[in-house]
Amino acid sequence: MNVSFTIQHGSDIDEYTGLCIAVSSENVQILNEHNQFKSYPQEGQLIKDIYPEHTYKTYGFEMGSFHNISLDSLNRLFTSGKFTTFDVHGSRGFILNANGIKKKTSTLKLEYPNQLFLEEIVVDSKISFISNPQIKTKREQIELYRTIQRDKESDYEREKREYETLKEAMANELDEIQKELLMIQFSKAKSPTPPIDSQDKISRLESEIRQLKSEDQIKHRQATKNAEVKPLTFSGSYTRLIINGHNV
């Protein structure tokens, strides 16, 4: 049916017309000449003088659903016809822009919608990861071992040179008294012992560092995976208006 009616709002009186989609004791839902759903009366309005006219058009409702589609696909679906109901569930939160007011939501239930403005929420994808502090500690231990090793080797080389110098001086001394004194001094001297190599300790620490770095790599990959922003997708259902067997 095509309906024509009068709307009075205060002293203002206007004429309206459109295809009657739904009617109740409280209001009438029409599809106007601009292919827009409108519900009357609105707040403060009074509807009267309704005149129905048969158009000989048939209409029906097609139920459908969609699953895990992108925002672009959702917009294309919405513009493919006119929907008396349109329910949306996001895989994560999104922004609904309604009449210039933005609202964050993850679900949406619309009746006789004319527009659908949704925006994706920008998600911070920074990776929060701290390397194992033991790695730095063990590297400092390695450097300390190497410093001590260099000092011991330097002391050993100095003591060795002093020992060899004394030994050579004793062997080359011609004065018997002086030679005797050198021999006494040499007998009290001890051949320096090479320092124990700390490479085993260093190698063990280096192996531990490699193990810790390997564990860090695994943790970093997991942190990267956790920080990945999954695509925003939508699922839901709808009721599409069909007139004369075709989309509106």
CORGI-V998375 format. One line per field, one symbol per residue. phi: phi as a letter, one per 30 degrees, with the letter a starting at -180 (. if undefined). Layout:
phi->???
This chain:
phi->.cccacccbicdbbcbalddcabbdcabcbcddcicdbcbdceicbcahdbdbdciccbabcdabbbhcdddddddddddacbdbacbbddadbcccbhiccbdabbbbcbhdcbbbcbdddcdcdccbbddddddddddddddeddddddddddddddddddddddddddcdcdddddddddddddddcddcedddcdddddddddddeddddddddddddddddddddedbbblbabcdcchibdd
